[in-house]
Amino acid sequence: MKTVFLLASLSSVLVLPAIAAAQQPTALAEQAESILRTHCYKCHGQDGSLEGGFSYVLDRQRMIDLETIVAGSPDTSYLFARIDSGEMPPAEDNLGNKLARITDAEKETLRKWLAAGAPDFNEAAAERVAIDPADVLDLMAADLRKLRERDRQFTRYFTLTHLYNAGLSEDELQSYRIGLSKLVNSLSWGRRVVQPKPIDPAKTILRIDLRDYRWTEDGDKWDLIVSNNPYGIVYDTESASFCIEATKSPMPLVRADWFVAKASQPPLYHDVLGIPQTAGELEDDRLNVAAAENIRIQRVARAGFNRSGVSQNNRLIERHESPHGAYWKSYDFAGNVGRQNLFENPLGPDETGATGFLHDGGELIFNLPNGLQGYMLVDAAEQRIDKGPTNIVSDPLQPDRAVVNGLSCMSCHVRGMIYKADEIRGHVEATPDAFSGEEAQMILALYPPTEEFRTLVEEDAARFAAAVGQSGVKLDDDGQIIGSDPITTLARLFERELDLSAVAAEAGLSNEEFLRGLDGSPRLARVFGSLRRPSGTVKRDAYVASFGAIVEDLNLGDLLEPTSGAASPPKSTETAGDTTTPIPSEDAATAEAAAAQADLFAQSEYIRTTLDQLGLKYEVIESSGNYKLTFDMEGGRTQMVIVNTETRDFRGLRVRDVWAPAFQVQGTLSGDMANRLLLDSEDRPLGAWETVADNGNDLVMFTTKIDANAAPQLLHQAILTAIFAADAMDKEVNAGGDQY
């Protein structure tokens, strides 16, 4: 099959002429606000909800600034495209509850509202006054003076003032408060869930007491946090000196967004929560669980199965009682043959001898005293690791697909333990002659009946949900957790590119002050000069690398440089020379094939998870593993689009093809049609028309190429671009017909 590239281009969405508003702007604005509040706000802002990183659906200006909507152009507005296609809101929420659908009349109202320039539906608010670093320290000092002197040394603060100054809406700020609260309590060995307490009118400075989370035991956990913090500035003010003296800390405050992003993964996650080096130490010293003895006396509950959301091989999960609730262990495998086959060897691990299974690693999940959950990844020797090997487990939301301890676990277990139906008990009962009587009795004792196991999982999930609700996360009327995990969503948002407002606010300056600073600093201008453009941005790592220069050249104060070598990214157990995870003895070709297969699995999981997150229906093409989606278009037409699972390198980037077939011609494409496609491509700066020769005929399709790790919104825009372009060309060429 030969592919001919006609011209590299792609359009985000089909641009149609704006529709004149037939109603008064005020009435349209009120109606648009009501529709968005009714159908969207529950998941995108209410009570700090943060689905898809989008928590500002009722902040019209934020939607314009972040290009979620385009005033005057409904058909180039990302939000409207999702609503108009029927994808959003979804038919049901993540708990299976049916959601009211947006009517055609409501869609038309939103279209008219956008076409009219998206008149503002927010009440005129007083201009937000920036809170500068000196104000923060004054507020902290005033708060400390209200406390008993002996309590001040245990008092610390997290700040959101830079996000407030950068213009984040109140709903967005509430998302950060909730994420912070959930994380500090997920790093706590205290018996109560204690939310950080706002001390200022804008609720941007939040106070904690280290003793509430037992962060003063086994070394000062706050010192570990400060030693990793790249944003510490010591200011020369009276309030700054008082705060340092009163708290006995050189840096009694850190940014909440940085903390949520970095303390949710190693090394800080391990250090602050006090995760030991081995599973045995966790069981003996932290949890008081005798795991091997529990297996021997048959006081565990197991489930074994072939399919798992994170593992491509068979998997076993095992529950133990603990003083704080439950302790769960998974046994994960690099293959499914011999002693890695659970169905052949359901007993183990080591103490059962040659007939027991041999696992390659696992995930440990345990209730903390306050009901929340802690996590630990281990290798085959039950030594702690930072990341799980991708040939065993994968997380499609991570750039390298590796399961990261803490962060990945929180994302997967957002509602606590996940029920998986056991397949081992039924296997043994169906093949009574395959196992000895003693073996069968032991297996049936360890692998309980379905309903018994389901009850245990539901009890643990309910315990976790109650604690999560106490941290501030919204629960439904039945006490179930609503939405995705705020910690993992905020961690991803932290790594996004920074615009001028964000960069200036993080330095404690206004936009104008920061730009003036660039005029006097050539080295800063080289890094941040792009911010002078309206759409200019910088990468997070570039900002961190230059933060010391910002502090020095702009005379902000004295940089308190991080002192911990652990600030570097966590290492995977798959790095060269690492021997912590056993690697099967394979020749190079076999190992390469296994790695390629593992990568395909990870890519497929990324697409599946992303499409699920977007609420899109799809089917997997068995022959290729690609994902096929079919959309209803105007006039009863449909359009197919394919998301390729396999990726490829393109000029140093790893890219994925998203393509939609438009029409097929008998034989080869005519010169006139080739020119027509080339002209059409000129108006599409990010995509291409391509022809594929197959069995003597040419298939014409519109292809977009996106980063293999593209965020869900970008993948969705690529899909929309492809279907609109292909459907329009199909309709034109086939005189209104519908070939694809």
ZAMARGU-4260 file (C-alpha; in steps of 0.2 Angstrom, whole numbers, plus 5000, padded with zeros to 4 digits):
<rodrens>
0) 5000/5000/5000 | 5008/5017/4995 | 5003/5033/5003 | 5005/5050/4993 | 5006/5066/5004
5) 4998/5080/4995 | 5002/5094/5007 | 5005/5095/5026 | 4990/5105/5034 | 4976/5103/5046
10) 4962/5114/5053 | 4955/5113/5070 | 4937/5115/5065 | 4927/5119/5050 | 4924/5138/5049
15) 4907/5143/5044 | 4900/5160/5042 | 4895/5168/5059 | 4876/5168/5062 | 4868/5184/5066
20) 4861/5185/5084 | 4842/5187/5083 | 4840/5191/5101 | 4846/5205/5113 | 4863/5202/5120
25) 4858/5202/5138 | 4844/5189/5135 | 4856/5178/5125 | 4869/5179/5139 | 4857/5174/5152
30) 4850/5160/5142 | 4868/5154/5138 | 4873/5154/5156 | 4858/5145/5161 | 4861/5131/5149
35) 4879/5129/5154 | 4875/5129/5172 | 4862/5116/5169 | 4872/5104/5158 | 4890/5108/5161
40) 4894/5116/5178 | 4892/5100/5189 | 4907/5093/5181 | 4917/5109/5176 | 4917/5120/5191
45) 4904/5117/5204 | 4912/5113/5221 | 4929/5113/5213 | 4925/5099/5200 | 4939/5098/5187
50) 4934/5086/5174 | 4947/5086/5160 | 4956/5101/5168 | 4941/5112/5164 | 4933/5121/5179
55) 4928/5138/5173 | 4913/5135/5162 | 4904/5149/5170 | 4918/5161/5168 | 4915/5169/5151
60) 4931/5179/5150 | 4942/5164/5155 | 4934/5153/5142 | 4939/5167/5129 | 4957/5169/5136
65) 4960/5150/5135 | 4952/5148/5118 | 4938/5137/5125 | 4926/5148/5115 | 4929/5160/5101
70) 4918/5175/5102 | 4909/5178/5086 | 4913/5161/5079 | 4903/5146/5086 | 4910/5134/5073
75) 4928/5137/5078 | 4924/5136/5097 | 4930/5120/5105 | 4917/5119/5118 | 4902/5122/5105
80) 4910/5108/5094 | 4909/5096/5108 | 4891/5101/5113 | 4885/5102/5095 | 4891/5085/5090
85) 4882/5077/5105 | 4897/5071/5114 | 4895/5083/5129 | 4887/5082/5140 | 4889/5063/5140
90) 4873/5052/5141 | 4878/5047/5159 | 4891/5051/5172 | 4905/5041/5178 | 4894/5032/5191
95) 4882/5027/5177 | 4868/5040/5182 | 4858/5046/5166 | 4861/5064/5162 | 4849/5076/5154
100) 4853/5079/5135 | 4855/5096/5128 | 4841/5100/5116 | 4842/5106/5098 | 4834/5122/5104
105) 4847/5124/5118 | 4861/5121/5105 | 4854/5134/5094 | 4854/5147/5108 | 4872/5143/5112
110) 4876/5145/5093 | 4868/5162/5093 | 4876/5168/5109 | 4893/5164/5102 | 4889/5172/5085
115) 4884/5187/5094 | 4901/5189/5101 | 4897/5179/5117 | 4890/5194/5127 | 4895/5193/5145
120) 4884/5184/5157 | 4895/5187/5173 | 4890/5201/5184 | 4902/5215/5184 | 4915/5212/5198
125) 4926/5224/5207 | 4943/5223/5199 | 4954/5210/5207 | 4968/5218/5217 | 4984/5208/5216
130) 4991/5201/5232 | 5010/5204/5232 | 5023/5193/5242 | 5024/5207/5255 | 5005/5206/5258
135) 5006/5187/5260 | 5019/5188/5273 | 5010/5202/5282 | 4994/5191/5282 | 5004/5176/5289
140) 5012/5186/5302 | 4995/5192/5308 | 4989/5175/5308 | 5004/5168/5318 | 5001/5182/5331
145) 4984/5175/5334 | 4990/5158/5339 | 4998/5152/5355 | 5017/5154/5355 | 5020/5136/5358
150) 5009/5131/5342 | 5018/5143/5330 | 5033/5131/5327 | 5021/5118/5320 | 5012/5130/5309
155) 5015/5131/5290 | 5007/5138/5275 | 5002/5134/5257 | 4999/5148/5245 | 4988/5150/5229
160) 4991/5169/5228 | 5000/5168/5211 | 4986/5159/5203 | 4974/5172/5210 | 4985/5185/5203
165) 4986/5176/5186 | 4967/5177/5185 | 4960/5160/5189 | 4942/5160/5193 | 4935/5156/5210
170) 4930/5139/5204 | 4947/5135/5198 | 4955/5141/5214 | 4943/5129/5224 | 4949/5115/5213
175) 4967/5118/5220 | 4960/5120/5238 | 4952/5103/5236 | 4967/5095/5228 | 4979/5101/5241
180) 4967/5095/5255 | 4966/5078/5248 | 4985/5076/5246 | 4990/5082/5263 | 4978/5070/5271
185) 4984/5056/5259 | 5002/5060/5266 | 4996/5058/5284 | 4997/5045/5298 | 4985/5056/5308
190) 4969/5048/5313 | 4958/5063/5307 | 4956/5071/5290 | 4960/5089/5293 | 4958/5102/5279
195) 4970/5116/5277 | 4962/5132/5284 | 4962/5149/5273 | 4968/5164/5283 | 4964/5178/5270
200) 4948/5185/5263 | 4953/5178/5245 | 4956/5161/5253 | 4973/5160/5244 | 4984/5157/5260
205) 4980/5140/5269 | 4987/5136/5286 | 4991/5118/5292 | 4998/5111/5308 | 5011/5098/5305
210) 5005/5088/5320 | 4988/5085/5312 | 4997/5074/5299 | 5011/5068/5310 | 5024/5077/5299
215) 5035/5080/5315 | 5039/5062/5318 | 5054/5052/5310 | 5062/5069/5304 | 5054/5085/5300
220) 5044/5082/5284 | 5042/5100/5280 | 5061/5101/5279 | 5061/5088/5266 | 5048/5098/5256
225) 5058/5114/5257 | 5074/5105/5252 | 5065/5100/5236 | 5056/5117/5233 | 5064/5127/5218
230) 5053/5142/5221 | 5059/5148/5239 | 5062/5166/5240 | 5068/5174/5257 | 5061/5192/5258
235) 5069/5206/5268 | 5054/5212/5278 | 5049/5213/5296 | 5035/5201/5293 | 5046/5189/5284
240) 5058/5189/5299 | 5044/5186/5311 | 5037/5172/5302 | 5054/5163/5301 | 5057/5166/5319
245) 5040/5161/5325 | 5039/5145/5315 | 5057/5141/5317 | 5058/5137/5298 | 5068/5146/5285
250) 5054/5144/5273 | 5037/5142/5281 | 5027/5143/5265 | 5027/5134/5249 | 5016/5135/5233
255) 5001/5123/5234 | 5001/5119/5215 | 5020/5114/5215 | 5017/5104/5231 | 5002/5095/5223
260) 5012/5091/5208 | 5028/5085/5216 | 5023/5078/5233 | 5011/5066/5224 | 5025/5056/5216
265) 5043/5050/5221 | 5054/5055/5229 | 5043/5067/5239 | 5029/5055/5240 | 5039/5042/5248
270) 5049/5054/5259 | 5034/5063/5266 | 5023/5048/5269 | 5037/5038/5275 | 5036/5023/5263
275) 5050/5011/5268 | 5062/5002/5257 | 5053/4985/5257 | 5036/4977/5258 | 5041/4968/5273
280) 5045/4984/5283 | 5029/4992/5277 | 5019/4976/5284 | 5029/4974/5300 | 5033/4992/5305
285) 5019/5002/5298 | 5003/4991/5296 | 5006/4977/5308 | 5001/4964/5295 | 5008/4947/5294
290) 5005/4944/5276 | 5014/4926/5274 | 5005/4920/5290 | 4988/4926/5284 | 4990/4916/5268
295) 4996/4901/5278 | 4980/4901/5289 | 4969/4906/5275 | 4964/4924/5281 | 4965/4933/5265
300) 4953/4935/5250 | 4960/4934/5232 | 4954/4936/5215 | 4964/4931/5199 | 4960/4936/5181
305) 4967/4938/5164 | 4962/4956/5160 | 4966/4972/5169 | 4966/4990/5166 | 4985/4992/5170
310) 4992/4975/5166 | 4993/4966/5149 | 4996/4949/5158 | 4986/4939/5171 | 4985/4947/5188
315) 4981/4943/5206 | 4974/4954/5220 | 4974/4949/5238 | 4966/4957/5253 | 4972/4957/5271
320) 4964/4965/5286 | 4974/4979/5294 | 4972/4990/5310 | 4966/5004/5299 | 4955/4994/5287
325) 4962/4984/5273 | 4979/4980/5265 | 4979/4975/5247 | 4993/4967/5237 | 4993/4964/5218
330) 5004/4951/5210 | 5009/4956/5193 | 5018/4946/5179 | 5029/4949/5164 | 5021/4934/5155
335) 5008/4921/5156 | 5018/4905/5154 | 5024/4892/5166 | 5025/4898/5184 | 5018/4915/5178
340) 5002/4907/5173 | 4990/4910/5188 | 4977/4897/5181 | 4990/4884/5181 | 4998/4890/5198
345) 4985/4899/5208 | 4994/4895/5224 | 5010/4905/5230 | 5021/4914/5232 | 5037/4906/5237
350) 5031/4896/5252 | 5021/4883/5242 | 5037/4877/5233 | 5038/4873/5215 | 5020/4873/5211
355) 5018/4891/5217 | 5017/4906/5205 | 5032/4917/5202 | 5027/4936/5201 | 5038/4950/5194
360) 5032/4964/5205 | 5016/4972/5213 | 5006/4986/5219 | 5002/4988/5238 | 4987/4998/5243
365) 4984/5002/5261 | 4971/5012/5272 | 4979/5026/5282 | 4973/5029/5299 | 4961/5043/5292
370) 4953/5031/5280 | 4962/5037/5264 | 4975/5026/5255 | 4993/5025/5253 | 5003/5016/5239
375) 5019/5007/5236 | 5026/4998/5220 | 5038/4984/5223 | 5048/4972/5212 | 5049/4953/5213
380) 5060/4954/5228 | 5047/4966/5236 | 5059/4981/5236 | 5052/4998/5233 | 5052/5006/5216
385) 5047/5023/5209 | 5040/5016/5193 | 5033/5000/5187 | 5041/4992/5171 | 5030/4995/5156
390) 5032/4977/5150 | 5022/4973/5165 | 5010/4988/5169 | 5007/5004/5161 | 4998/5021/5164
395) 4992/5029/5147 | 4991/5046/5156 | 5010/5047/5159 | 5021/5053/5145 | 5032/5038/5146
400) 5017/5026/5150 | 5025/5021/5166 | 5015/5018/5182 | 5022/5031/5194 | 5019/5027/5212
405) 5007/5038/5221 | 5001/5049/5206 | 4996/5034/5194 | 4988/5025/5209 | 4978/5039/5214
410) 4972/5042/5196 | 4967/5023/5194 | 4959/5021/5212 | 4950/5038/5212 | 4935/5029/5220
415) 4945/5017/5230 | 4947/4999/5227 | 4941/4992/5210 | 4931/4976/5210 | 4937/4963/5198
420) 4928/4947/5196 | 4939/4931/5201 | 4941/4918/5187 | 4952/4906/5197 | 4938/4898/5208
425) 4927/4894/5194 | 4942/4887/5184 | 4946/4875/5198 | 4928/4870/5201 | 4926/4867/5182
430) 4942/4856/5182 | 4942/4846/5198 | 4954/4833/5192 | 4967/4845/5187 | 4972/4849/5206
435) 4975/4838/5221 | 4961/4838/5234 | 4973/4847/5246 | 4977/4860/5233 | 4959/4863/5228
440) 4954/4865/5246 | 4967/4878/5249 | 4963/4887/5232 | 4944/4888/5237 | 4949/4895/5254
445) 4959/4909/5247 | 4948/4913/5232 | 4931/4917/5240 | 4914/4916/5231 | 4910/4931/5220
450) 4898/4940/5231 | 4908/4938/5247 | 4923/4946/5238 | 4912/4960/5230 | 4906/4965/5248
455) 4924/4967/5254 | 4928/4978/5240 | 4913/4989/5242 | 4916/4990/5260 | 4933/4996/5257
460) 4928/5008/5244 | 4915/5016/5255 | 4927/5018/5269 | 4939/5027/5257 | 4925/5038/5249
465) 4919/5044/5267 | 4937/5050/5270 | 4939/5058/5253 | 4922/5067/5256 | 4929/5074/5273
470) 4944/5081/5263 | 4932/5092/5253 | 4929/5081/5237 | 4911/5081/5231 | 4901/5065/5235
475) 4884/5061/5227 | 4869/5058/5237 | 4874/5040/5239 | 4891/5044/5246 | 4900/5040/5230
480) 4915/5050/5224 | 4910/5061/5209 | 4923/5064/5195 | 4941/5061/5192 | 4955/5063/5204
485) 4959/5082/5208 | 4977/5078/5212 | 4982/5070/5196 | 4972/5083/5186 | 4981/5097/5194
490) 4998/5088/5193 | 4995/5088/5174 | 4990/5106/5173 | 5006/5111/5183 | 5017/5105/5168
495) 5007/5114/5155 | 5016/5129/5146 | 5016/5146/5155 | 5009/5162/5147 | 5015/5180/5152
500) 5002/5181/5166 | 5007/5165/5174 | 5026/5168/5173 | 5024/5186/5180 | 5012/5180/5194
505) 5024/5166/5199 | 5037/5179/5201 | 5026/5190/5212 | 5025/5203/5198 | 5012/5211/5187
510) 5014/5208/5168 | 5021/5226/5165 | 5034/5224/5179 | 5040/5207/5172 | 5042/5214/5154
515) 5051/5229/5161 | 5063/5217/5170 | 5067/5209/5153 | 5073/5225/5146 | 5087/5226/5159
520) 5092/5207/5158 | 5098/5200/5142 | 5099/5183/5149 | 5081/5183/5154 | 5076/5191/5138
525) 5083/5176/5128 | 5072/5164/5138 | 5056/5174/5140 | 5057/5186/5125 | 5043/5175/5117
530) 5031/5182/5131 | 5030/5199/5122 | 5020/5191/5109 | 5001/5189/5113 | 5001/5170/5112
535) 5019/5167/5118 | 5023/5154/5131 | 5037/5145/5140 | 5039/5127/5146 | 5039/5124/5164
540) 5056/5116/5165 | 5063/5132/5156 | 5055/5143/5169 | 5062/5132/5184 | 5079/5132/5176
545) 5079/5152/5175 | 5070/5155/5192 | 5086/5159/5201 | 5091/5172/5187 | 5073/5179/5189
550) 5076/5182/5207 | 5093/5189/5205 | 5091/5200/5190 | 5074/5207/5196 | 5079/5210/5214
555) 5065/5199/5221 | 5075/5194/5237 | 5087/5179/5241 | 5084/5162/5233 | 5083/5148/5245
560) 5090/5135/5233 | 5084/5117/5234 | 5097/5106/5243 | 5089/5089/5240 | 5097/5078/5226
565) 5081/5069/5226 | 5073/5083/5216 | 5077/5074/5200 | 5064/5064/5191 | 5060/5047/5198
570) 5070/5033/5189 | 5061/5019/5181 | 5066/5001/5185 | 5069/4999/5166 | 5085/5010/5165
575) 5101/5003/5159 | 5110/4992/5171 | 5096/4991/5183 | 5093/4974/5191 | 5079/4977/5203
580) 5066/4969/5192 | 5070/4952/5185 | 5071/4952/5166 | 5067/4936/5158 | 5082/4928/5149
585) 5078/4932/5131 | 5088/4935/5115 | 5089/4952/5109 | 5076/4949/5095 | 5064/4942/5107
590) 5067/4956/5120 | 5064/4969/5106 | 5048/4961/5100 | 5042/4960/5118 | 5046/4979/5121
595) 5037/4983/5105 | 5021/4973/5110 | 5022/4982/5127 | 5022/4999/5118 | 5008/4994/5107
600) 4998/4989/5123 | 5002/5006/5131 | 4997/5016/5116 | 4981/5006/5114 | 4977/5010/5133
605) 4981/5028/5131 | 4969/5030/5116 | 4955/5020/5125 | 4957/5030/5141 | 4957/5046/5132
610) 4942/5042/5121 | 4933/5036/5137 | 4938/5053/5146 | 4931/5062/5131 | 4915/5052/5131
615) 4917/5046/5113 | 4910/5029/5107 | 4922/5018/5097 | 4926/5001/5092 | 4943/4992/5090
620) 4947/4986/5073 | 4953/4968/5076 | 4965/4966/5062 | 4975/4982/5066 | 4971/4987/5084
625) 4966/5005/5078 | 4951/5014/5085 | 4936/5018/5074 | 4924/5031/5078 | 4908/5036/5068
630) 4900/5053/5070 | 4882/5058/5065 | 4884/5074/5053 | 4871/5086/5047 | 4857/5080/5035
635) 4858/5062/5041 | 4875/5059/5035 | 4889/5050/5045 | 4908/5051/5044 | 4921/5038/5050
640) 4937/5042/5058 | 4952/5031/5063 | 4964/5034/5077 | 4980/5024/5074 | 4987/5014/5088
645) 5004/5013/5081 | 5015/5028/5081 | 5030/5033/5071 | 5045/5046/5072 | 5043/5061/5062
650) 5058/5074/5062 | 5062/5069/5080 | 5045/5069/5086 | 5034/5054/5090 | 5017/5056/5081
655) 5001/5048/5079 | 4989/5048/5063 | 4971/5052/5065 | 4963/5050/5048 | 4946/5051/5040
660) 4942/5043/5022 | 4932/5055/5011 | 4930/5045/4994 | 4937/5032/4983 | 4940/5033/4965
665) 4942/5019/4952 | 4960/5018/4947 | 4971/5033/4950 | 4967/5051/4956 | 4965/5063/4941
670) 4976/5078/4940 | 4961/5090/4942 | 4956/5082/4958 | 4974/5082/4964 | 4975/5100/4961
675) 4958/5103/4970 | 4964/5094/4985 | 4980/5104/4985 | 4970/5120/4985 | 4959/5114/4999
680) 4975/5110/5009 | 4981/5128/5008 | 4967/5133/5020 | 4971/5119/5032 | 4988/5124/5041
685) 4989/5108/5051 | 4984/5093/5041 | 4985/5085/5024 | 4975/5076/5010 | 4983/5059/5006
690) 4979/5046/4994 | 4982/5027/4997 | 4984/5015/4983 | 4975/4999/4987 | 4971/4985/4974
695) 4973/4998/4959 | 4961/5011/4966 | 4965/5027/4976 | 4957/5031/4993 | 4957/5049/4997
700) 4958/5053/5016 | 4961/5068/5027 | 4975/5065/5039 | 4981/5074/5055 | 4997/5071/5063
705) 4998/5075/5082 | 5010/5072/5096 | 5008/5054/5102 | 5006/5060/5120 | 4994/5074/5115
710) 4982/5080/5128 | 4964/5074/5126 | 4958/5091/5120 | 4971/5091/5106 | 4966/5073/5101
715) 4948/5078/5100 | 4952/5093/5090 | 4961/5082/5077 | 4947/5070/5076 | 4934/5085/5073
720) 4946/5092/5060 | 4947/5076/5051 | 4929/5072/5051 | 4923/5089/5045 | 4936/5090/5031
725) 4932/5072/5025 | 4913/5074/5026 | 4913/5091/5016 | 4924/5083/5003 | 4914/5067/5002
730) 4898/5078/5000 | 4906/5088/4986 | 4914/5074/4976 | 4899/5063/4977 | 4886/5076/4974
735) 4878/5075/4991 | 4881/5056/4993 | 4888/5048/5008 | 4902/5036/5004 | 4910/5036/5021
</rodrens>
